[in-house]
Structure formats: structure tokens, C-alpha cells
Amino acid sequence: MENQHNPKQTEEIAALLTDLFAVNAVYNQNGNIIFSLEYLYDREQSDKVIKDRLNTAGYNFKLHQQDENLLLSINPGRKERIPPVNIILFLATLFTVYFVPVFLKQTVISETLTSAFDNTFRALENGAGLVFTIALISILLVHEMGHFVASRRRQIVTSWPYFIPAPNIIGTFGAIIKSKSPFWNRRDLIEVGAAGPIAGWFVAIFWLIFGLGQSQIVSPETLSATGEMFFLLEGESVLMKLATLAIVGEAPAGQVYYLSEAAFAGWVGLLVTAINLLPIGQLDGGHIMYGLFREKQKIMGGVAMGLLVFLGFLSPLWWFFAGMGLVFGINHPPTLNDQRPISRTAFWMAMISIGIMILSFTPVPFR
């Protein structure tokens, strides 16, 4: 006797198919849901995409060719599995964020590479890098999981976060998630795009406030010989300026803010969040601006690119991000149903994100 399947489960699975296939029939067999599908596009490419999408979503399934159609047998129960590559990249990033910034600081004051390694291990034994690592990883993790949870809520299949280790002053290039299914409408686009920056920003604010309570105003000459120039405040956003004045106080002429590891991680979190909220292509800001203004996002993306080129003369960091914008595209593609109005929740999430961008953007982070 056949079991009756849950209509909601069937609807959720069907939503992952209809951009690639026409659904001819749906029925239940031995606890599995069977979809008879008709190809709308290239067969080989469609098979590849649907396999990747359903695997990422955590479904067990089988595909059977049936003349010109495809028969999909799928177990409606999902099992969330974190792929080994995501775990390996996370652990590698954990190591580089912990080790590389301390090592780079030691190379400034060490005469040889061997002594730099020796000094690094001694510094790590004394607790250097630990708070910075916990703070920065928590900011990145909460940011990406904000996207992940919002995607699951709106039945959009995304990968688990891919953390990216790097040999730079913060030990990472951040983290990304990959969308495996299209955005159904502009409401979903905004909610998924804004959830990450909002969640990560609040964590960054926590670490910033906590860390500024341990930060100091010092003379730069007293730190240059110890490599501690690494944690000097190089650039300020509106929010950073207000927070340092309120918590640390105003720095006299010739003095600088020396940030604790927690405050520096919070500062990095604000910078990364603001960069993500630029209205360019596949950045979070590109998602949000397209969700709000559709085709007008192209104009905003072009203006943002021009601003980055100009700011690059003050801080070459921005030329790197302008180049990335050109590589991955300035314009945002449409959703499957651009005509559906955005929700009140999506609107306010977009407004909060714009406010975060204004408060957190640092025109000259490094010189």
C-alpha cells in the first residue's frame, strides 16, 4: 500500500526543479516521491545542475532516463552534511588567522626568518593571536550562517560556507557560500543578501566595543620597534570614529589609537561588512540594491566602481576590489519573478543594511 506524501515536502522539492524541468506527474512509491520531468534545456547540463543542487540540499535521490523524460525518485527526508572540503578549509583558515598575523608582526622585528618563527611560537605560547582569531572567525561565521539560514528559510539551496585562508595581515580572504538554485523573487534576494551583513555586523560591534575597552592612546614611536604598529588604527569609519571617542577618548596631536586584538577584529569586521554591501554584482549590496531598484542597480554599480577607482589613489586596496568587480560583473541578474513585490521585512532589512554601509564604510583603511 502506498504512503501518502506530505504536500509541503512535495512543494519544496518541486520548487528546486521547475527552473530546469516541466513537472508532468508526481506520485508516491515506497516512501519516496517520484517526479516525472520533461527537460526544458540541455539534458547533460540539466542533469549536472540538478545532481549538484539536490546533493547540496542533503537529499538522497536516483535519476532514471525514460525516453525523452527524466524520472526522479527522491527521499523527502533531508540530511544536512558538511562536505569535507568545507571542514578542511575552515580548519586551514582557523590556522592562518591564528598564525599568520602574529608571524608577519614578528618578521618586522626579527633579523632572520628563523628567529621570526621562534619569536612567533613564543608569542603564541603567551596568548598572542587567540582573541583575534576567536573574534574574527566568529564574525565571518555568523555572517555566512546568516546567509545560510535565510536561504534555507526561503527554500534556496546554498552550499555550506567556504572559508578562504590567506597569507595576509588578517590571515584570510573571508568566506563565501555558493548558491545552487536561483532566487525566486526580489523579496528572497534581499532577505538572503541582507541577513549575512546584519548578523555579522552585530557580532563585529560586540567585539569592537569589548576591545576598545582594552585599547590605548600611545605614541607611535614607542611601538615601531616592537612590531605593534600592526594594530594601529589606520582608517576610521563614522562608527569607528564615534566609538573610539566614546570609549577610548580623543587622541592628542601626535598620538595614535593602539587597538587590542578584539578591537582590531571588530574594525576588520566593519570594513569587510561595508565592502560586502557595495552595490556591485554578486556582492551582498548588489543583491539588496537589485531587490530594491531592479535595473537601476546597474547605475549604482557603475557609480560604486568609479568611487573605488578614485579611492584607489588614496588606498590601493580599493583597486583590488574594483578589479574583482570587473572580473565577476557589475550588474546583477534578474530573479525568476521580479514582478513580485518585496515584503515589509525585506524592505526594512534593506534599510538597515544601507545604514550599516553608511556607518561602517572606511574610505582610507590602509595607505
N, C-alpha and C positions, 0 to 999 in steps of 0.2 A: 504494500500500500504506500503510495507516495505521500510524503510530508508536505504540508503547506509552508511555503517560504514566507519570510517577513517582507511585506511590500516595501517598507522603508529601506531594507537592505538591498532589495532589487533596484530601487530607485537610485540609491547611492552608487551602486556598481554601474548601472546603465549610464549615469552621468559621466563616467570615465570612458565611455565607448562612443558616444554619439557624435563626437567631432571627427571620428575616423570611419564609423560604420553606420549603416542603417540597420536598426533592430527589427528583424522580421517576425521573431517569435521568442517568447520567454516561457520556460516551464521548469518544474522541479523534478529531480530524479536522485533518489538515494541521499537526500540532504544537500545536494549540490544544486545550484541554479544554472540552467542551461540557456545560453543565448544563441539564437541563430542570427548571424550577422552577414550583411552584404557590404562588400568593400566599396568605399567612396573614392579612394585614391590608390596609389601604387600598392600592390599586395605585399611585396617584400618589405617595403619601408613601414607600412602599417603594422605588419606582424612584429617588426623590431620594436616599434614605439610602444605597442600595447603590452608586449612582454616586459619591457623595462618599467613601464608605468605600474603594472599590476604587481611585479616583484617588489618595487619600491614601496607600494602601498601595503605590502605584507599579506597578499592573498596567495593561496595555493590554487593552481588552475592548470587546465590542459587545453590545448588548441588542436582542433581536428579540421583538416580541409574537407569540404563537402561540395564537390563540383566547383562552382564559382563563388560559393559562400564559405564562411568560417563558422565552425561550431565551437563555442567557448563553454567549457564546464568549469565552474568556479565554486570553491567552498566559501560561503559568505562570512565565515569567521576570520578575522584578521589577526595576525601575529606580528607585532612590531619587533623587527630585528635590526639591530645596529650593525651595518656591514663592517667587516674587519678593517677595511681601508680607512673608514672614518675614525675608528678607535686608534689605529696606528698614527694617523695624522694628529689627532688630539694629544696623544702622549708625546709625540715629537714636538708639537707646539708648546706643550707644558714645559718640556726640557729647554727649548730655545728661549722662551720668555724668562725662565729662571736663570739660565746660564749666560746667554749671550750679552745682555746689558751689563752684567757685572764684569764679564771678561773685557768688553770694549772699554769700560771705565778703567780697568786695570792696565790696559795697553797704553793709556795716556801717561801713566806714571812709572811704568816698568821699563827697564833698559833693554831687556831681551824678551823674546816670545816665551821662553821657558819660565822666566821669573813672572811674566804676566799670568801664565797658567797657575803657578804656585800661589801667587797672591790672590787669584780668583778663588781657588779652593779654600784658602784661609778665610777669605771674606764670606764665602758661602757657609762655612762652619760657624761663623759668628752671626749668622742670620740674615746676611745681605740677600736681597732679591726675593725673599719669601713673601713679604707683604705685597710687593709689586706684582708678583706672579698671581697670587690669590685674587687681588683686586682686578687686574686686567683680564684674566681668564673669566672671572665671574661676569664682568661687563659684556665681553664678547659672547659668552654662553647664553646669558639671559636675552641679549639682542637676537641671536639666531633662533633661540627657542620661542621667542615671541612670534617670529615669522612662522615657525613650525606649527605651533598650537593654533594660530589664526588660520593657517592653511587647512589643517585638519577640520577645524570648525566649519569651514566653507567648502569642504569636500574637494579640495585641491591637493593633488599629490605632489609632495616635495621630498627631496632627499633629507637625510639627517645632515647636520652641519659638517662641512669640510673645513677644518682648521688648517691654516697655512703657516708653517714655520718659516722663519726668515732670519738671515744674519744681519739684522739692522738694530737700531738702538732700543727698540721695544721687543725684539725677538719674534715678530710675527707680521704678516701682511693682513691679519684679521681672519675672518671666516666667511663662508658663503653657504647658501643652500641652493639647490638646483630644482627648478620647477619641472615636473614630469607631465603635467596636464595643463591645459590652457586656463586662463582666467575667464570665468563665465560672464562677468559683468563688472562695471566700474565700482560698484559697492565692494565686491570682494577684493578688487585690485587695491583700493585704498586701505581696507582693513588689514590685509596681509602686509602691504607695504609699510603702513604706519605702526603696526604692532611691535615690530622689532626695535626701531629707534626709540619709541616711547618707553618700552620696558628697559632697554639698556641704558637710556639716559637717566632714569631714576636711580639705577644702581651706580652709575658714574657720579651722580650728585652725592649719594651717600658716602662714597669713598673720598670724594673731594672735600666735603665738609669734615669728615673724620680726619683726613690727612692734613688739612690746613691747620687744624688744632695742634699739630706736631711740627709745623713748618716754621721757618725763621726768616728774619731780615738780616742779611750779612753783607760784608764787603767781599766783592768777587775775588780780590787778591788773596784772601785767606783760604780760598777753595781751589784755586787754579793748580796748585802744586799737589793736590790730593786726588785729582780726577773728579771731584764732586761737582764740577761745572756741569756735569751731565744732568743734574736735577735743578739747574737754574731755570727760572721761568723766562722763556724766550718770546712768547707772544700771549696776548690776552684777548679773550672774547668779552662781550658785555658782561656775561655771567661771571667769568673768572675775575674780572676787574672788581665787581661788586663783592664777590665772596672773599677775595683777598683783603680788601679794605675792611670788611666787616669782621673778619676772623683774625687776620694777622696784623692788620693796621697798614698805614701808609708808609711806604719805603722812602726814607730821606734821600736826598740827591747823592748819587754815587753808591747807593746801597741797592741790593737786589733781593728778590724773594728766592729762598732756598727751599724747595719743596721736599717734603717727606715722600717716601715711596708710594704711599697710599694716595697722596695728593697728586703726584705726578701721573699715576694711573688714572685718576679721575680726570685730570687735564687731557690725557690722551683719549679717554672715553668721550669727552665733549668734542674734541677735534674730529674723531672718527665718525661720530654721530652726525655732525654738521656736514662732513664730506658726503656721507651716505644720503643726506637729504637734499643734495644739489639736484635740480630738476632735469637731469640728464638720463636719457635712455633707460637702461635696466637698473639704475640706482633706485633706492627706496623713494627718493624725491621724484624721480621720473614716474614711478608708479602712481604716486599721490597726485602729481600735477596733471597727469593724463586722466586720472579718475575724476578730477575736478573740472578740467577745461578741455578734455579731448584733444583735438588737432592743435589747439593753441599751445600745447606743451612743446611743440616744435620750436616756436618762437622763444619760449622761456629757456629751452635747452641751448639754443644758439646764443642767447644773451649770457647765460651762465658760462659757456665755453669762452666767449670773448672776455668775460671777467677773469677767468682763470689764466688766460694768456697775459692779460695786463698785470695781474698779481704775481705772475711768474717772474717779472722783473724785480720784484721785491723779495720773493722767496721762491727759488726754482722748484720747490716741491710741487707747486701748482702746475707747472709744465708737465710733470709726470702724469697728473690726473687729467689734464687736458688731452694728452696723448692717449690715455686709456679711454677717454670719451670718444675719441675719433675711431679707435680700434673697435669698440663694442657698439658704437652708434649713438647718435644724439637723440634720435626720435624714438618714441615708444609705439609699439604695435597696438592695434585695437584689440578689445576683448571680443568674445563671441556675441555679446549682446550689449553694445554701447548705449542702446536706447533706454535700457532700464535705469530709472533714477537712482541716485545714491541715497542711502538711509541717513537718518539724523545722526546715528552713531558714527557712520563713516565720515560725515561732514565734520563733526567735532574732533574726531581723530586726526583729520587732515589739518584743522585749525591748530590743534595742539602741536602737531609736527612742524608747522610753519613757525610757530612761536619758539619752539626748541631750536630751529635752524637760526633764527634771528639772534637768540640769546647766546648760542654756542659757537657761531662761526668765528674763526680766528684768521683775520686777513694775512698776518705775517707770523706763522707759527715758528719758523726757523729761518735764519739768514745764512 
